[in-house]
Amino acid sequence: MEILPLTGGLGAEIVGADIRRSEDFDAIHDAFVKHSVVVLRAQDCAPEDHMAFAHRFGPINVNRFFKPVEGYPEIATVLKEKDHKEAVGESWHTDHSYDQIPAMGSILRAIEVPPLGGDTLFVSMAAAYEALSPATRIFLDGLTAIHSSRHVFGALISDTEFATTGRFGNAEAATQDARHPVVITHPFSGRRGLYVNPVFTTHIEQLSPDESGAILAMLYDHCRQPEFQCRVRWRAGDITIWDNRAT
C-alpha cells in the first residue's frame, strides 16, 4: 500500500489497498484522519463490499432524498446522464450539515466516468479558519449557524430537473433544521475549522440578516482560495472518502 498526498495540506490517494481486506482498514482510517480526503484507486468491489467497508467506520447514515441503488437502500445513487443539464453537488456544500448529528463522512464509488471533466474539489475548512486574522477568529468563535434541508430538498425544488428525472425524491421529509457552531473542533485531530456552507447554511443566529449575509459571503469567498483546496480526478473503480467535519 502506498499513500501519496494530493497537496501539501489536504487529500491523499492510496494505491495498492483493497477495501475488502480488513487488515488494510487501519491504515486507510489513519490516512482519512490525517488527510481528510482519501482516494482509493482501482477498487474491484460489489455493493456488499461497499457497505461492509462503510460499516467499519460506524453505522450508515442513510440519505433520505437521493434515489437508492436498486436492492441496496443504504446506498444513494449519484447520477448524471448525458441529457441532464444539472449535476448533483455542483455547488460548494458539506453533506448532511442540516442534521443535528451530521454524517461523519461520505464514501463515493465511481462506476462510470466521462473521459474528462467531472472532477471534485474539496476545501480544508481548518486551513481556511487558520488563515483568518486573529480578530476574525475570535469574532467567529462565539457564533452559531442555522442549517436546513427545506430549501434544497423540500417542496420548493419539487419541480426541478433533479425531481423530474427521479434523482431526488421524498421532498416531504425535508424538515431538518440544525444549529451548529460556526467554528467546530475536530474530534480526532483537535483542529479548529469553519462549519458553514453555501448550500445548507441559511444564516448566523446572532447577527442581523444583512450582517449574516455579509459575513457568510466573506467566508465563502475566503474558502474558495486555491491554496486550501485539493482536486480529485476520478477513474472508474475509484472510491473517495471525505470527512464532513473537516472539508
Contacts in CASP RR format, 6 or more apart in sequence:
PFRMAT RR
TARGET T0000
AUTHOR 0000-0000-0000
METHOD contacts of the structure
MODEL  1
MEILPLTGGLGAEIVGADIRRSEDFDAIHDAFVKHSVVVLRAQDCAPEDH
MAFAHRFGPINVNRFFKPVEGYPEIATVLKEKDHKEAVGESWHTDHSYDQ
IPAMGSILRAIEVPPLGGDTLFVSMAAAYEALSPATRIFLDGLTAIHSSR
HVFGALISDTEFATTGRFGNAEAATQDARHPVVITHPFSGRRGLYVNPVF
TTHIEQLSPDESGAILAMLYDHCRQPEFQCRVRWRAGDITIWDNRAT
1 14 0 8 1.000
1 15 0 8 1.000
1 16 0 8 1.000
1 17 0 8 1.000
1 24 0 8 1.000
1 27 0 8 1.000
2 14 0 8 1.000
2 15 0 8 1.000
2 16 0 8 1.000
3 12 0 8 1.000
3 13 0 8 1.000
3 14 0 8 1.000
3 27 0 8 1.000
3 31 0 8 1.000
4 12 0 8 1.000
4 13 0 8 1.000
4 14 0 8 1.000
4 15 0 8 1.000
5 11 0 8 1.000
5 12 0 8 1.000
5 35 0 8 1.000
6 12 0 8 1.000
6 13 0 8 1.000
6 35 0 8 1.000
6 37 0 8 1.000
6 39 0 8 1.000
6 230 0 8 1.000
6 231 0 8 1.000
6 232 0 8 1.000
7 229 0 8 1.000
7 230 0 8 1.000
9 35 0 8 1.000
9 124 0 8 1.000
9 127 0 8 1.000
9 230 0 8 1.000
10 35 0 8 1.000
10 36 0 8 1.000
10 37 0 8 1.000
10 122 0 8 1.000
10 123 0 8 1.000
10 124 0 8 1.000
10 127 0 8 1.000
10 228 0 8 1.000
10 229 0 8 1.000
10 230 0 8 1.000
10 247 0 8 1.000
11 35 0 8 1.000
11 36 0 8 1.000
11 37 0 8 1.000
11 38 0 8 1.000
11 39 0 8 1.000
11 122 0 8 1.000
11 230 0 8 1.000
12 31 0 8 1.000
12 34 0 8 1.000
12 35 0 8 1.000
12 37 0 8 1.000
12 38 0 8 1.000
12 39 0 8 1.000
13 38 0 8 1.000
13 39 0 8 1.000
13 40 0 8 1.000
13 41 0 8 1.000
14 27 0 8 1.000
14 28 0 8 1.000
14 31 0 8 1.000
14 38 0 8 1.000
14 39 0 8 1.000
14 40 0 8 1.000
14 41 0 8 1.000
15 41 0 8 1.000
15 42 0 8 1.000
16 41 0 8 1.000
16 42 0 8 1.000
17 24 0 8 1.000
17 27 0 8 1.000
17 28 0 8 1.000
17 40 0 8 1.000
18 24 0 8 1.000
18 43 0 8 1.000
19 28 0 8 1.000
19 40 0 8 1.000
19 43 0 8 1.000
19 45 0 8 1.000
19 49 0 8 1.000
19 50 0 8 1.000
19 53 0 8 1.000
19 239 0 8 1.000
20 45 0 8 1.000
20 49 0 8 1.000
20 52 0 8 1.000
20 53 0 8 1.000
22 56 0 8 1.000
25 53 0 8 1.000
25 56 0 8 1.000
28 38 0 8 1.000
28 40 0 8 1.000
28 241 0 8 1.000
29 56 0 8 1.000
29 57 0 8 1.000
31 38 0 8 1.000
32 38 0 8 1.000
32 241 0 8 1.000
32 243 0 8 1.000
33 188 0 8 1.000
33 189 0 8 1.000
33 243 0 8 1.000
34 189 0 8 1.000
36 122 0 8 1.000
36 124 0 8 1.000
36 242 0 8 1.000
36 243 0 8 1.000
36 246 0 8 1.000
36 247 0 8 1.000
37 122 0 8 1.000
37 230 0 8 1.000
37 232 0 8 1.000
37 240 0 8 1.000
37 241 0 8 1.000
37 242 0 8 1.000
37 243 0 8 1.000
37 247 0 8 1.000
38 240 0 8 1.000
38 241 0 8 1.000
38 242 0 8 1.000
39 232 0 8 1.000
39 238 0 8 1.000
39 239 0 8 1.000
39 240 0 8 1.000
40 238 0 8 1.000
40 239 0 8 1.000
40 240 0 8 1.000
40 241 0 8 1.000
41 235 0 8 1.000
41 237 0 8 1.000
41 238 0 8 1.000
42 235 0 8 1.000
42 237 0 8 1.000
42 238 0 8 1.000
43 109 0 8 1.000
43 237 0 8 1.000
43 238 0 8 1.000
43 239 0 8 1.000
44 237 0 8 1.000
45 53 0 8 1.000
45 109 0 8 1.000
45 239 0 8 1.000
47 69 0 8 1.000
47 72 0 8 1.000
47 75 0 8 1.000
50 75 0 8 1.000
50 107 0 8 1.000
50 109 0 8 1.000
50 239 0 8 1.000
51 60 0 8 1.000
51 72 0 8 1.000
51 74 0 8 1.000
51 75 0 8 1.000
53 107 0 8 1.000
53 239 0 8 1.000
54 60 0 8 1.000
54 74 0 8 1.000
54 107 0 8 1.000
57 104 0 8 1.000
57 105 0 8 1.000
57 107 0 8 1.000
58 104 0 8 1.000
60 74 0 8 1.000
61 96 0 8 1.000
61 99 0 8 1.000
61 102 0 8 1.000
61 103 0 8 1.000
61 104 0 8 1.000
62 73 0 8 1.000
62 74 0 8 1.000
62 76 0 8 1.000
63 76 0 8 1.000
63 96 0 8 1.000
64 153 0 8 1.000
64 170 0 8 1.000
64 173 0 8 1.000
64 174 0 8 1.000
65 149 0 8 1.000
65 153 0 8 1.000
65 168 0 8 1.000
65 169 0 8 1.000
65 170 0 8 1.000
65 171 0 8 1.000
65 173 0 8 1.000
65 174 0 8 1.000
66 76 0 8 1.000
66 77 0 8 1.000
66 78 0 8 1.000
66 88 0 8 1.000
66 167 0 8 1.000
66 168 0 8 1.000
66 169 0 8 1.000
67 76 0 8 1.000
67 77 0 8 1.000
67 79 0 8 1.000
67 166 0 8 1.000
67 167 0 8 1.000
67 168 0 8 1.000
67 169 0 8 1.000
68 74 0 8 1.000
68 75 0 8 1.000
68 76 0 8 1.000
68 77 0 8 1.000
69 75 0 8 1.000
69 76 0 8 1.000
69 77 0 8 1.000
77 167 0 8 1.000
78 88 0 8 1.000
78 108 0 8 1.000
79 88 0 8 1.000
79 167 0 8 1.000
80 86 0 8 1.000
80 87 0 8 1.000
80 88 0 8 1.000
81 165 0 8 1.000
84 161 0 8 1.000
84 165 0 8 1.000
85 161 0 8 1.000
86 160 0 8 1.000
86 161 0 8 1.000
86 162 0 8 1.000
87 118 0 8 1.000
88 162 0 8 1.000
88 167 0 8 1.000
89 199 0 8 1.000
91 198 0 8 1.000
91 199 0 8 1.000
92 123 0 8 1.000
92 197 0 8 1.000
92 198 0 8 1.000
92 199 0 8 1.000
92 220 0 8 1.000
92 223 0 8 1.000
92 224 0 8 1.000
93 197 0 8 1.000
93 198 0 8 1.000
93 199 0 8 1.000
93 200 0 8 1.000
94 102 0 8 1.000
94 195 0 8 1.000
94 197 0 8 1.000
94 200 0 8 1.000
94 244 0 8 1.000
94 247 0 8 1.000
95 102 0 8 1.000
95 103 0 8 1.000
95 105 0 8 1.000
95 106 0 8 1.000
95 244 0 8 1.000
96 102 0 8 1.000
96 103 0 8 1.000
96 244 0 8 1.000
97 147 0 8 1.000
97 178 0 8 1.000
97 180 0 8 1.000
97 195 0 8 1.000
97 197 0 8 1.000
97 200 0 8 1.000
97 201 0 8 1.000
97 244 0 8 1.000
98 147 0 8 1.000
98 148 0 8 1.000
98 149 0 8 1.000
98 152 0 8 1.000
98 176 0 8 1.000
98 177 0 8 1.000
98 178 0 8 1.000
98 200 0 8 1.000
99 176 0 8 1.000
99 178 0 8 1.000
100 176 0 8 1.000
100 178 0 8 1.000
100 179 0 8 1.000
102 178 0 8 1.000
102 180 0 8 1.000
102 244 0 8 1.000
102 245 0 8 1.000
103 244 0 8 1.000
104 243 0 8 1.000
104 244 0 8 1.000
104 245 0 8 1.000
105 241 0 8 1.000
105 242 0 8 1.000
105 243 0 8 1.000
105 244 0 8 1.000
105 245 0 8 1.000
106 241 0 8 1.000
106 242 0 8 1.000
106 244 0 8 1.000
107 239 0 8 1.000
107 240 0 8 1.000
107 241 0 8 1.000
108 239 0 8 1.000
108 240 0 8 1.000
109 237 0 8 1.000
109 238 0 8 1.000
109 239 0 8 1.000
110 234 0 8 1.000
110 235 0 8 1.000
110 236 0 8 1.000
110 237 0 8 1.000
110 238 0 8 1.000
110 239 0 8 1.000
110 240 0 8 1.000
111 236 0 8 1.000
111 237 0 8 1.000
112 236 0 8 1.000
113 234 0 8 1.000
113 235 0 8 1.000
113 236 0 8 1.000
118 234 0 8 1.000
119 231 0 8 1.000
119 232 0 8 1.000
119 233 0 8 1.000
119 234 0 8 1.000
120 231 0 8 1.000
120 232 0 8 1.000
120 234 0 8 1.000
120 240 0 8 1.000
121 229 0 8 1.000
121 230 0 8 1.000
121 231 0 8 1.000
121 232 0 8 1.000
122 229 0 8 1.000
122 230 0 8 1.000
122 231 0 8 1.000
122 232 0 8 1.000
122 242 0 8 1.000
122 247 0 8 1.000
123 223 0 8 1.000
123 224 0 8 1.000
123 228 0 8 1.000
123 229 0 8 1.000
123 247 0 8 1.000
124 228 0 8 1.000
124 229 0 8 1.000
124 230 0 8 1.000
124 246 0 8 1.000
124 247 0 8 1.000
125 193 0 8 1.000
125 194 0 8 1.000
125 195 0 8 1.000
125 223 0 8 1.000
125 246 0 8 1.000
125 247 0 8 1.000
126 186 0 8 1.000
126 189 0 8 1.000
126 191 0 8 1.000
126 192 0 8 1.000
126 193 0 8 1.000
126 246 0 8 1.000
127 227 0 8 1.000
127 228 0 8 1.000
128 193 0 8 1.000
128 194 0 8 1.000
128 219 0 8 1.000
128 222 0 8 1.000
128 223 0 8 1.000
128 225 0 8 1.000
128 228 0 8 1.000
129 137 0 8 1.000
129 140 0 8 1.000
129 183 0 8 1.000
129 192 0 8 1.000
129 193 0 8 1.000
129 194 0 8 1.000
130 191 0 8 1.000
130 192 0 8 1.000
130 193 0 8 1.000
131 222 0 8 1.000
131 225 0 8 1.000
131 228 0 8 1.000
132 140 0 8 1.000
132 222 0 8 1.000
137 183 0 8 1.000
137 192 0 8 1.000
140 182 0 8 1.000
140 183 0 8 1.000
140 194 0 8 1.000
141 182 0 8 1.000
141 183 0 8 1.000
142 181 0 8 1.000
142 182 0 8 1.000
142 183 0 8 1.000
142 206 0 8 1.000
143 181 0 8 1.000
143 182 0 8 1.000
143 183 0 8 1.000
143 204 0 8 1.000
143 205 0 8 1.000
143 206 0 8 1.000
143 207 0 8 1.000
144 179 0 8 1.000
144 180 0 8 1.000
144 181 0 8 1.000
144 182 0 8 1.000
144 204 0 8 1.000
144 205 0 8 1.000
144 206 0 8 1.000
145 179 0 8 1.000
145 180 0 8 1.000
145 181 0 8 1.000
145 182 0 8 1.000
145 195 0 8 1.000
145 196 0 8 1.000
145 201 0 8 1.000
145 202 0 8 1.000
145 203 0 8 1.000
145 204 0 8 1.000
145 205 0 8 1.000
146 177 0 8 1.000
146 178 0 8 1.000
146 179 0 8 1.000
146 201 0 8 1.000
146 202 0 8 1.000
146 203 0 8 1.000
146 204 0 8 1.000
146 205 0 8 1.000
147 177 0 8 1.000
147 178 0 8 1.000
147 179 0 8 1.000
147 180 0 8 1.000
147 197 0 8 1.000
147 200 0 8 1.000
147 201 0 8 1.000
147 202 0 8 1.000
148 176 0 8 1.000
148 177 0 8 1.000
148 178 0 8 1.000
148 200 0 8 1.000
148 202 0 8 1.000
149 174 0 8 1.000
149 175 0 8 1.000
149 176 0 8 1.000
149 177 0 8 1.000
149 200 0 8 1.000
150 156 0 8 1.000
150 174 0 8 1.000
150 175 0 8 1.000
150 176 0 8 1.000
150 177 0 8 1.000
151 157 0 8 1.000
151 202 0 8 1.000
152 174 0 8 1.000
152 199 0 8 1.000
152 200 0 8 1.000
153 168 0 8 1.000
153 169 0 8 1.000
153 170 0 8 1.000
153 171 0 8 1.000
153 173 0 8 1.000
153 174 0 8 1.000
154 171 0 8 1.000
154 172 0 8 1.000
154 174 0 8 1.000
155 171 0 8 1.000
155 172 0 8 1.000
155 174 0 8 1.000
157 163 0 8 1.000
157 168 0 8 1.000
157 171 0 8 1.000
158 171 0 8 1.000
160 168 0 8 1.000
162 168 0 8 1.000
163 169 0 8 1.000
163 171 0 8 1.000
179 205 0 8 1.000
180 195 0 8 1.000
181 195 0 8 1.000
182 194 0 8 1.000
182 195 0 8 1.000
182 196 0 8 1.000
182 204 0 8 1.000
183 192 0 8 1.000
183 193 0 8 1.000
183 194 0 8 1.000
183 195 0 8 1.000
184 192 0 8 1.000
184 193 0 8 1.000
184 195 0 8 1.000
184 245 0 8 1.000
185 191 0 8 1.000
185 192 0 8 1.000
185 193 0 8 1.000
186 192 0 8 1.000
186 193 0 8 1.000
186 243 0 8 1.000
186 245 0 8 1.000
186 246 0 8 1.000
187 245 0 8 1.000
189 246 0 8 1.000
191 246 0 8 1.000
193 246 0 8 1.000
194 219 0 8 1.000
194 223 0 8 1.000
195 245 0 8 1.000
196 204 0 8 1.000
196 216 0 8 1.000
196 219 0 8 1.000
196 220 0 8 1.000
198 216 0 8 1.000
198 220 0 8 1.000
201 216 0 8 1.000
203 209 0 8 1.000
203 212 0 8 1.000
203 213 0 8 1.000
203 216 0 8 1.000
204 211 0 8 1.000
204 212 0 8 1.000
204 213 0 8 1.000
204 215 0 8 1.000
204 216 0 8 1.000
207 213 0 8 1.000
207 215 0 8 1.000
232 238 0 8 1.000
232 240 0 8 1.000
234 240 0 8 1.000
END
